[in-house]
Amino acid sequence: MLVDSPPHPRGAEAPAPPARRTAPRALGLLLAVVVLAGVALASIAIGAKQLPLDQVWHGLFHDTGTYADVVVGERVWRTLLGLLAGAALGLAGAVLQALTRNPLADPGILGINAGASAAVVTAITFLGVTSLNGYVWFAFFGAAAVGALVWFLGGSRGATPVRLALAGTAISAALYGYLQAVMIMDNAALGRMRFWTVGSLASATQSTIVQVAPFMVVGTLLALGLARPLNAMAMGDDTARALGAHLNRTRALSMLAATMLCGAATAACGPIVFVGLMVPHLVRSFTGPDLRWILPYATVLSPVLLLGADVIGRMIVRPAELQVGIVTALLGGPVFIFLVRRRRTTQL
């Protein structure tokens, strides 16, 4: 008895055998992990203050004096925060692009960055909070509150990608107006917010990492677990329902994962642009649209971009340093324009 193979859409090519598609992607992911390890080592070895490699080694494993203070007390925690925040931003960007079906989506499109920033400026101006540890919790809860508000205004169980994007854009505009008004009226708040809003890893401490790491880990596991239902939703709501996907649950969990990831990263580092927008674009160009590969690749390659930008910022203006948020903007703008132009040329 002959069994017909399932038909392919008109004009579409038959998919390659799974082994032939999986092996190059797995090898590429392994290579990305190796590159990430190299960039992390460079982040520990290179800083605004130049140290020979033997002194870095002694500071890391043997010394308890000045070198240990520089290498362990500053660079190691800074590198760990860059790893966590980079992975969180890239993974959140990929989830939001899939959720909204918008390749230009990033943490800013749902108002999460604006919520965190508004909460921090409120804490500084009206509550007298001055420490980074205080900023972290206010920023995280601000991001979470805006995420919940966007979900409610977007229709909650009846939420659609368009409604979520419109609600996030409207809330962002209102909150940024509030930010500007408060900072203009309060010079002290402006001075303290100026450093945080640029985006930086320079204030990384063990305490900061301990506070935000649980949210990042839970958000990462949740996001990676949503790859299959988000793949189904990419084919349209009707097809996703036919494949057994629970649309409302998937959208709610995606919002929760993105809020936890973006909120924690923004709380610890300030709003850093382009990482969550650019890396998923770059990844998609060689993994294809399958989120089972996009999400792990984005998790690994986003810290490569963030830590690489941080290392560049420490090198180019020694003995001072350029904040990582400025470097990612300078690097990300031209690269993203190149990717968009290449995508447009391919479609013509």
ZADO-368526 format. One record per residue: residue in one letter; x, y, z of N, C-alpha, C in turn; residue number from 1. Coordinates in steps of 0.001 Angstrom, whole numbers. Each point is the difference from the previous one (the first is absolute). Layout:
# ZADO-368526
  rest      n.X      n.Y      n.Z     ca.X     ca.Y     ca.Z      c.X      c.Y      c.Z   nr
     A        X        Y        Z        X        Y        Z        X        Y        Z  NUM
...
//
This chain:
# ZADO-368526
  rest      n.X      n.Y      n.Z     ca.X     ca.Y     ca.Z      c.X      c.Y      c.Z   nr
     M      855    -1195        0     -855     1195        0      885     1237        0    1
     L     -240      869     -938      797     1215     -118     -641     1107      814    2
     V      822      747      680     -485     1141      790      578     1258     -597    3
     D     -859      922     -356      466     1265     -573      654      832     1078    4
     S     1097      673     -382      636      935      925     -834     1261       87    5
     P       26      680     1108     -804     1220      151      406     1039    -1018    6
     P     -968      677     -603      321      997    -1028      688     1199      603    7
     H      849      645     -807      658     1233      390     -741     1173     -601    8
     P       33     1143      630     -647     1181     -570      538      278    -1393    9
     R     -870      528     -836      377      305    -1363     1174      965      -20   10
     G      994     -348     -784     1163      862     -143     1026     -168     1089   11
     A     -299     -805     1042      953     -180     1091      850    -1228     -251   12
     E     1221       45      431      890    -1130     -160     -250    -1021     1103   13
     A      218    -1259     -317     -117    -1029     1015     1081      199     1051   14
     P     -342     -184     1263     1001      222     1044     1125    -1003      -99   15
     A     1174      442      384     1152     -880      -20     -139    -1046     1090   16
     P      648    -1154     -160      -40    -1015     1056      455      586     1324   17
     P     -634     -402     1102      312      612     1292     1482      -28      354   18
     A      680    -1116     -260     1408      -87      373      835     1010     -757   19
     R     -332      215    -1280      772      934     -805     -225     1433      452   20
     R    -1159      288      564     -237     1360      489      524      192     1416   21
     T      -76    -1050      818      349      128     1410     1504       96      219   22
     A      771     -796     -723     1448      -56      246      681     1361     -159   23
     P     -236      751    -1113      657     1318     -105     -451      969     1085   24
     R    -1272      -36      366     -481      905     1044      622     -336     1343   25
     A       89    -1295      330      612     -403     1258     1478      376       36   26
     L      686     -205    -1131     1413      366      -61      163     1512      151   27
     G     -890      771     -647       52     1456      127     -255      450     1427   28
     L     -930     -656      693     -283      367     1382     1204     -302      894   29
     L      663    -1124     -252     1208     -328      757     1092     1042     -246   30
     L      145      408    -1255      987     1032     -326     -350     1314      694   31
     A    -1285      335       65     -430     1222      684      352      -45     1485   32
     V     -138    -1170      624      368     -146     1412     1497      228      193   33
     V      810     -521     -937     1451      201       79      336     1486     -128   34
     V     -649      686     -945      226     1436     -169     -403      753     1266   35
     L    -1119     -382      598     -451      652     1225     1024     -181     1125   36
     A      549    -1206      112     1015     -234     1024     1223      885     -236   37
     G      393      162    -1264     1137      865     -310     -266     1453      339   38
     V    -1191      484     -312     -341     1391      311      -75      211     1509   39
     A     -521     -988      726      -60      117     1466     1402       77      597   40
     L      920     -811     -517     1383       74      483      619     1361     -325   41
     A     -301      515    -1200      512     1326     -368     -554     1072      919   42
     S    -1259     -147      415     -609      978      902      692       12     1354   43
     I      488    -1166      443      721      -59     1275     1427      513     -152   44
     A      616     -275    -1163     1414      353     -188      216     1453     -389   45
     I     -988      625     -641      179     1342     -545     -869      980      767   46
     G      572     1130      357     -761     1015      706      533     1383     -267   47
     A     -656      987      595      477     1372     -148     1387      149      600   48
     K      266     -760     1067     1337      -43      584      738    -1193     -579   49
     Q     1124      237     -672      742    -1064     -648      766     -823     1033   50
     L     -205    -1309      -61      719     -935      853      604    -1097     -867   51
     P     1267     -377      219      561    -1140     -714     -783    -1278      326   52
     L       27     -957     -916     -783    -1217      176      423     -783     1236   53
     D     1302       27      331      419     -734     1190     -574      627     1267   54
     Q     -153     1326        7     -601      655     1153    -1503     -275       73   55
     V     -646      -88    -1165    -1409     -385      -20     -159    -1399      572   56
     W      888     -913     -397      -64    -1378      499      192      -45     1525   57
     H     1002      704      487      243       15     1441    -1150      663      750   58
     G     -548     1059     -580    -1136      646      647    -1220     -887       54   59
     L     -129     -877    -1010    -1172     -864      -88      101    -1206      935   60
     F     1199     -556      156      128    -1267      717      890       44     1238   61
     H      912      969       85      977      -52     1087       13     1238      878   62
     D      -94     1150     -593      236     1247      733    -1225      412      800   63
     T      232      695     1079    -1110      537      798      121     1512      167   64
     G      847      634     -800      231     1426      126     -676      791    -1090   65
     T      746      965     -548     -558      931     -986     -480     -706    -1252   66
     Y      774     -950     -501     -369     -677    -1232    -1299     -791      174   67
     A     -148     -622     1160    -1234     -739      259    -1188      950       57   68
     D      191     1183      578    -1089      979       53     -432      405    -1402   69
     V      966      178     -906     -321      422    -1370     -612    -1146     -785   70
     V      652    -1182       50     -422    -1120     -850    -1263     -654      532   71
     V        4     -375     1266    -1156     -690      564    -1077      988      426   72
     G      406     1043      706     -981      934      526     -721      812    -1053   73
     E      613      192    -1174     -621      809    -1044     -284     -810    -1270   74
     R     1050     -572     -595     -165     -575    -1334     -809    -1297       -5   75
     V      191     -855      988     -725    -1273        8    -1499      231      147   76
     W     -393      848      965    -1433      258      188     -573      743    -1206   77
     R      791      871     -576     -439      723    -1198     -237     -971    -1156   78
     T      895     -963     -148     -144     -992    -1063    -1213     -883      234   79
     L     -204     -433     1239    -1165     -829      304    -1302      749     -275   80
     L      -51     1269      373    -1198      783     -273     -206      164    -1505   81
     G     1093      211     -753     -119       92    -1450     -524    -1280     -617   82
     L      453    -1154      504     -504    -1283     -492    -1500     -137      244   83
     L     -415      302     1226    -1415     -152      350     -873     1007     -738   84
     A      399     1269       19     -823     1044     -619      -47     -159    -1512   85
     G     1128     -339     -612        2     -196    -1448     -920    -1125     -414   86
     A       94    -1139      689     -876    -1126     -311    -1467      372      194   87
     A     -293      734     1083    -1386      386      281     -558      914    -1089   88
     L      786      997     -413     -482      949     -999     -193     -665    -1360   89
     G      953     -830     -411     -124     -663    -1295    -1158     -972      -38   90
     L     -155     -780     1071    -1089     -971       60    -1351      708       53   91
     A      -85     1080      774    -1256      754       71     -348      609    -1353   92
     G     1001      536     -713     -262      560    -1316     -544    -1035     -962   93
     A      574    -1211        9     -479    -1062     -882    -1430     -405      338   94
     V     -311      -85     1303    -1359     -366      414    -1000     1075     -403   95
     L      367     1274      200     -921     1085     -348     -222       98    -1503   96
     Q     1032     -241     -790     -171        6    -1455     -942    -1116     -437   97
     A      111    -1161      647     -913    -1096     -331    -1414      287      498   98
     L     -112      575     1190    -1310      270      590     -781     1026     -806   99
     T      675     1080     -404     -676     1082     -721       27     -192    -1522  100
     R      723    -1033     -434      192     -240    -1448      548     1251     -668  101
     N      886      646      699      590     1248     -477     1517     -124       96  102
     P      714      -54    -1140     1460     -157       42      726     1198      600  103
     L     -705     1127      208      620     1180      600     -313      124     1488  104
     A     -625    -1029      574     -361       61     1411     1242     -138      874  105
     D       -1      703     1104     1060     -100      996     -623      305     1356  106
     P      768      -53     1084     -594      262     1314     -710     1339      116  107
     G      358      965     -848     -652     1298       76    -1397       27     -574  108
     I     -333     -971     -860    -1282       87     -699    -1175     -283      930  109
     L      232     -726     1084    -1065     -271      955      102      872     1247  110
     G      851     1021      -54       77      955     1092      768     -457     1213  111
     I      706    -1138     -100      679     -552     1175     1151      895      444  112
     N      811      459     -947     1087      921      351     -533     1291      600  113
     A    -1076      525     -593     -584     1239      507     -535     -185     1416  114
     G     -604    -1144      285     -509     -270     1342     1109      -40     1031  115
     A     1109     -663     -358     1135      -63      924      578     1393      243  116
     S      175      771    -1061      577     1342      134     -905      910      823  117
     A    -1298      -69     -234     -932      834      753       16     -348     1479  118
     A      105    -1282      314       41     -404     1406     1272      499      678  119
     V     1127      -46     -704     1257      451      589      -16     1506      243  120
     V     -472      780     -962      -14     1445      196     -998      393     1104  121
     T    -1066     -748      145     -937      244     1094      661     -277     1346  122
     A      751    -1119       68      680     -339     1248     1042     1047      363  123
     I      725      511     -990     1034     1002      261     -614     1326      451  124
     T    -1019      434     -720     -547     1340      223     -883       87     1239  125
     F     -892     -966      172    -1014      115     1044      285     -848     1241  126
     L      854    -1023     -133      268     -880     1137     1433       89      502  127
     G      846      765     -702     1367      209      462      914    -1207     -130  128
     V     -327     -932     -876      850    -1184     -197     1247      417     -778  129
     T     1170     -395      484     1244      402     -657      917    -1163     -336  130
     S     -291    -1194      494      906    -1132     -214     -477     -845    -1175  131
     L      965     -677     -633     -325     -886    -1114     -884    -1153      452  132
     N      233     -505     1203     -836    -1086      505    -1463      419      104  133
     G     -228     1265      331    -1372      493       21     -576      139    -1391  134
     Y      831      465     -944     -461      131    -1381     -494    -1331     -547  135
     V      713    -1080      330     -298    -1306     -590    -1445     -396      250  136
     W     -423       98     1249    -1355     -456      304    -1069      924     -568  137
     F      217     1300       71     -975      918     -590      -93     -212    -1515  138
     A     1155     -155     -650       -8     -193    -1452     -712    -1286     -377  139
     F      257    -1054      749     -635    -1270     -341    -1516       68      175  140
     F     -448      548     1114    -1443       74      223     -668      981     -968  141
     G      722     1052     -408     -548      891    -1025     -188     -718    -1321  142
     A      989     -803     -387     -113     -773    -1232    -1144    -1000       93  143
     A     -124     -673     1149    -1064     -986      169    -1379      655      -42  144
     A     -130     1168      632    -1293      689       15     -414      412    -1407  145
     V      943      513     -778     -334      396    -1369     -311    -1224     -853  146
     G      726    -1086      198     -313    -1217     -739    -1421     -471      264  147
     A     -408       33     1261    -1371     -392      340    -1021      969     -594  148
     L      314     1306       29     -917      996     -552     -145     -160    -1511  149
     V     1109     -274     -682      -69     -222    -1455     -853    -1223     -306  150
     W      168    -1053      785     -804    -1201     -210    -1490      300      207  151
     F     -328      795     1019    -1393      340      270     -579      876    -1105  152
     L      742     1061     -379     -497      907    -1038      -33     -666    -1369  153
     G      887     -976     -204       17     -706    -1281    -1125     -988     -163  154
     G     -818     -161     1024    -1147     -882     -130       80    -1234      857  155
     S     1069     -128      804      200    -1147      868     -219    -1299     -780  156
     R    -1032     -759      294     -184    -1277     -697     -308      174    -1485  157
     G     -489     1163     -367     -243      259    -1416     1116      782     -658  158
     A     1166        7      631     1124      781     -515      463     -514    -1354  159
     T      373      939     -858      575     -324    -1302     1343      715     -112  160
     P      864     -432     -928     1288      681     -158     -129     1497     -227  161
     V     -973      412     -816     -162     1420     -303     -434      764     1240  162
     R     -950     -528      752     -458      678     1215     1114      145     1018  163
     L      792    -1040      174     1103       67      955     1015     1065     -407  164
     A      345       38    -1283      972      981     -473     -529     1420      155  165
     L    -1282      219     -333     -583     1337      129      -72      437     1463  166
     A     -399     -916      875      -73      337     1422     1381      337      544  167
     G     1000     -795     -363     1360      263      463      537     1324     -500  168
     T     -250      322    -1259      478     1262     -575     -648     1197      690  169
     A    -1301      -82      254     -708     1102      655      507      215     1427  170
     I      180    -1089      741      474      120     1377     1424      541       31  171
     S      847     -455     -924     1379      499      -76       33     1505     -207  172
     A     -832      494     -925      -22     1429     -275     -402      796     1244  173
     A    -1003     -479      704     -453      705     1204     1070      -20     1093  174
     L      637    -1141      200      999     -106     1058     1250      816     -306  175
     Y      418       23    -1267     1174      808     -332     -295     1494      147  176
     G    -1249      400     -256     -388     1381      276       92      313     1485  177
     Y     -453     -935      835      111      157     1458     1466       83      422  178
     L      842     -843     -575     1430       18      323      618     1360     -277  179
     Q     -257      514    -1187      590     1284     -378     -480     1114      920  180
     A    -1280       -4      343     -545     1044      865      650      -35     1383  181
     V      133    -1196      588      577     -109     1338     1463      412       -1  182
     M      766     -456     -994     1431      296      -15      284     1475     -276  183
     I     -876      658     -763      184     1429     -240     -240      796     1287  184
     M     -965     -452      794     -330      719     1227      957     -311     1143  185
     D      716    -1122      -66      868     -417     1102     1406     -246     -536  186
     N      890      955      211     1367     -132     -509      752    -1152      648  187
     A     -282     -260     1275      671    -1112      674     -398    -1330     -627  188
     A    -1276     -146     -303     -455    -1229     -657      621     -139    -1380  189
     L      121     1128     -700      610      -30    -1326     1440     -484       78  190
     G      746      493      996     1390     -404      141      146    -1477      298  191
     R     -855     -531      878      116    -1412      362     -551     -907    -1090  192
     M    -1031      450     -710     -588     -831    -1053      865      -34    -1242  193
     R      810     1021     -226      759      109    -1241      921    -1198     -194  194
     F      643     -441     1079      907    -1132     -104     -781    -1295     -216  195
     W    -1109     -175      734     -751    -1251      -89     -661     -164    -1360  196
     T     -553     1082     -564     -747     -126    -1251      892     -251    -1206  197
     V     1301      258      105      903     -291    -1116      147    -1499     -194  198
     G      -13     -749     1082      215    -1438      -63     1453     -339      257  199
     S      284     -704     1105     1387     -255      370       98    -1274      821  200
     L     1175     -655     -118      325    -1149      839      969      385     1110  201
     A      389     1272       61     1074      433      892     -353     -144     1467  202
     S    -1258       28      347     -393      -69     1411     -341    -1414      451  203
     A      419     -989     -772     -322    -1384      336      634     -405     1326  204
     T     -785     -607      854      484     -522     1276     -615    -1375      228  205
     Q      548     -725      939     -554    -1305      336    -1446      133      467  206
     S     -276     1047      763    -1353      211      509    -1000      204    -1129  207
     T      383      796     -990     -893      241    -1135     -305    -1288     -737  208
     I     1026     -796     -250     -183    -1250     -744     -885     -966      782  209
     V      213      -89     1304     -810     -898      822    -1468      399      -47  210
     Q     -273     1296      -66    -1385      461      -15     -712     -291    -1323  211
     V      700      169    -1130     -682     -118    -1291      143    -1375     -634  212
     A     1010     -787      404      242    -1291     -654    -1198     -947       70  213
     P     -697     -134     1141    -1149     -928       14    -1069      348    -1022  214
     F     -291     1292     -188    -1000      394     -985      481     -332    -1420  215
     M     1294      223     -258      540     -293    -1323      -18    -1497     -296  216
     V      343     -807      985       29    -1449     -200    -1404     -540     -250  217
     V     -955      411      821    -1385     -464     -182     -551      485    -1339  218
     G      261     1268     -346     -464      526    -1282      618     -725    -1181  219
     T     1273     -375      116      678     -721    -1075     -612    -1378     -199  220
     L     -202     -734     1078     -589    -1332     -104    -1420       72     -573  221
     L     -766      988      444    -1363      165     -498        0      327    -1487  222
     A      871      918     -425       61      388    -1406      422    -1169     -887  223
     L     1016     -744      413      450    -1139     -806    -1084    -1058     -122  224
     G     -826     -146     1033    -1087     -966      -53    -1157      404     -902  225
     L      -16     1265     -457    -1088      489     -852      317     -100    -1487  226
     A     1128     -594     -355      412      -28    -1410    -1031     -682     -884  227
     R     -486    -1157      391     -949     -744     -850    -1337      730     -163  228
     P     -660      440     1084    -1271      713     -225      172     1307     -767  229
     L     1112      710      180      232     1221     -768      238     -326    -1471  230
     N      648    -1123     -274      134     -452    -1395    -1365     -217     -632  231
     A     -900     -627      746    -1351     -247     -520     -740     1311     -232  232
     M      131      966      924     -692     1274     -143      518      810    -1176  233
     A     1239     -234     -398      548      727    -1143     -736     -334    -1295  234
     M     -689    -1122      -31     -740     -412    -1198    -1432      520       -5  235
     G     -353      813      988    -1339      556       72     -802     -637     1112  236
     D     -961      740      529     -762     -483     1150     -785    -1270     -311  237
     D     -645      -51    -1175     -816    -1173     -331      863    -1251     -111  238
     T     1121      125     -670      900    -1147     -138      549     -413     1355  239
     A      342      992      833      527     -312     1327    -1026     -766      830  240
     R    -1268      414      -63    -1041     -730      730     -128    -1415     -523  241
     A       71     -159    -1319      -98    -1337     -581     1145     -899      442  242
     L     1155      609      273     1162     -763      456       10     -215     1509  243
     G    -1020      511      676     -121     -231     1435      628     1053      883  244
     A      404     1131     -567      614     1053      808    -1080      770      767  245
     H      289      361     1218     -902      817      820      438     1452     -143  246
     L     -733      768     -802      460     1332     -372       90      939     1198  247
     N    -1048       71      784        1      944     1121     1073     -348     1021  248
     R      123    -1277      292     1021     -421      964     1406      298     -524  249
     T      214     -262    -1286     1322      250     -580      326     1480       24  250
     R     -976      856     -348      246     1444       20      248      501     1419  251
     A     -764     -505      954      189      436     1382     1369     -420      517  252
     L      393    -1231     -257     1307     -472      461     1139      712     -728  253
     S     -201      329    -1265     1019      749     -739      175     1392      587  254
     M    -1111      657      323       76     1310      644      710      -97     1350  255
     L     -312    -1046      767      618     -182     1307     1508     -217     -145  256
     A      387     -862     -943     1424     -278     -205      747     1256     -437  257
     A     -567      740     -968      650     1207     -498      110     1055     1102  258
     T    -1034      117      826       27      985     1080     1055     -348     1038  259
     M       99    -1274      357     1006     -413      982     1409      241     -545  260
     L      222     -369    -1264     1333      147     -591      375     1469     -178  261
     C     -888      757     -643      299     1416     -255       40      798     1296  262
     G     -937     -286      893      -43      742     1248     1253     -205      824  263
     A      450    -1242      113     1200     -271      783     1243      611     -642  264
     A      139     -151    -1329     1171      557     -693       18     1520       75  265
     T    -1151      629     -217      -79     1458       50      231      510     1415  266
     A     -500     -724      982      203      409     1387     1473       12      365  267
     A      746     -999     -473     1402     -114      378      917      912     -804  268
     C     -335      214    -1276      934      701     -900     -533     1309     -543  269
     G    -1290      267      150     -605     1118     -705     -464     -466    -1375  270
     P     -742      823     -714     -504     -399    -1323     1122      -26    -1036  271
     I      294    -1185     -541     1033     -180    -1024     -689     -355    -1312  272
     V      258      788    -1032     -721     -135    -1254      730     -917     -969  273
     F     -766     -486     -972      477     -729    -1175      367    -1454      251  274
     V      312     -404     1229      376    -1397      209    -1181     -915     -286  275
     G    -1155      288      613    -1178     -824     -215     -618      163    -1367  276
     L      370     1040     -716     -544      224    -1344      885     -624    -1070  277
     M     1316      177      124      906     -373    -1081      368    -1474       14  278
     V      276     -561     1171      503    -1374       45     -995    -1009     -553  279
     P    -1296       48      363     -926     -954     -623      -59      126    -1524  280
     H      143     1228     -536       68      175    -1456     1196     -734     -573  281
     L     1146      200      608     1219     -638     -468     -113    -1518       88  282
     V     -537     -493     1087     -142    -1439      201     -938     -605    -1033  283
     R    -1115      686     -254    -1005     -532     -924      543     -170    -1413  284
     S     1030      770     -343      538      -69    -1362      690    -1330     -279  285
     F      453     -705     1049      621    -1294     -281     -670    -1173      724  286
     T     -966      239      875     -736    -1117      595    -1346     -218     -673  287
     G     -495     1017     -732    -1352      -77     -508     -993      414     1078  288
     P    -1285     -213     -246    -1027      524      922     -291     -888     1199  289
     D      681    -1126      151     -308     -949     1069      487      540     1340  290
     L     -934      293      894      353      576     1299      715     -990      909  291
     R      -80    -1274     -305      750     -976      799     1499      200     -161  292
     W      409      664    -1086     1407      334     -199      261     1492      241  293
     I     -963      841     -376      202     1444      179      223      342     1468  294
     L     -813     -566      887       88      360     1417     1334     -420      627  295
     P      475    -1235     -192     1323     -325      560     1127      828     -603  296
     Y      -46      228    -1327     1044      818     -623      -14     1416      565  297
     A    -1185      590      139      -84     1363      542      508       54     1437  298
     T     -258    -1074      759      464      -48     1380     1519       11       90  299
     V      663     -622     -972     1464      -92       16      654     1211     -659  300
     L     -547      459    -1128      672     1058     -761     -250     1397      542  301
     S    -1098      216      678     -266     1337      548     1033      414     1043  302
     P      423     -890      917     1092      397      895     1312      264     -728  303
     V      213     -675    -1139     1196      286     -792       -9     1460     -430  304
     L    -1151      481     -489     -111     1393     -421      159      945     1186  305
     L     -676     -293     1099       20      921     1143     1392       62      636  306
     L      614    -1152      246     1329        3      607     1049      554     -963  307
     G     -138     -324    -1289      931      559     -978      -78     1519      -48  308
     A    -1225      531       49     -159     1457       20      573      601     1272  309
     D     -155     -702     1112      541      502     1269     1534       32      -31  310
     V      617    -1043     -571     1459      -23     -116      485     1145     -888  311
     I     -685      227    -1118      370     1108     -891     -107     1336      735  312
     G    -1065      170      762     -182     1244      745     1070      237     1032  313
     R      568    -1070      545     1071      153      987     1346      300     -660  314
     M      144     -352    -1274     1295      134     -661      187     1333     -718  315
     I    -1070      530     -599      201     1088     -962      214     1363      637  316
     V     -371      177     1286      183     1314      633      768     -130     1309  317
     R      925     -962       78      795     -159     1217      669     1311      387  318
     P      122      270     1311     -360     -822     1164    -1466      103      403  319
     A     -793      788     -726    -1438       43      262     -654    -1155     -762  320
     E    -1330      -29      -33     -681    -1028     -777    -1308      537     -554  321
     L     -409     -586    -1121    -1249      357     -663    -1053    -1021      402  322
     Q    -1154      483      451    -1025     -909      504     -490     -947    -1089  323
     V     -337    -1212      412     -343    -1043     -968    -1268      357     -792  324
     G     -926      745      624    -1209      389     -725      303      904    -1173  325
     I     1017      857      129      409      866    -1103      651     -826    -1103  326
     V      858     -961      389      706     -814     -991     -965     -876     -782  327
     T     -970     -618      669     -960     -842     -724     -827      829     -974  328
     A     -320     1241      369     -735      862     -926      851      355    -1216  329
     L     1285      316      239      885      358    -1109      267    -1189     -910  330
     L      150    -1185      582      232    -1194     -805    -1291     -516     -626  331
     G    -1074       34      785    -1246     -615     -446     -677      731    -1130  332
     G       60     1328      -12     -677      755    -1054      455     -386    -1391  333
     P     1291      132     -324      459     -365    -1350     -218    -1465     -337  334
     V      235     -897      968     -181    -1427     -278    -1452     -312     -292  335
     F     -909      614      760    -1416     -273     -223     -455      558    -1358  336
     I      486     1173     -369     -325      549    -1322      482     -946    -1101  337
     F     1204     -558      173      530     -951     -979     -898    -1231     -107  338
     L     -439     -539     1150     -854    -1180      -22    -1333      285     -681  339
     V     -578     1170      296    -1286      351     -621      150      171    -1503  340
     R     1068      652     -434      220      199    -1433      253    -1328     -707  341
     R      739     -891      647      238    -1296     -603    -1284     -807     -101  342
     R     -836       75     1040    -1282     -682      -37     -876      548    -1109  343
     R       -4     1340     -165     -813      621    -1051      511     -411    -1377  344
     T     1341      -24     -175      567     -384    -1283     -333    -1441     -336  345
     T       -9     -867     1017     -302    -1409     -223    -1440     -190     -454  346
     Q     -906      866      528    -1404     -157     -326     -358      568    -1366  347
     L      864      883     -572     -306      591    -1292      167     -997    -1137  348
//
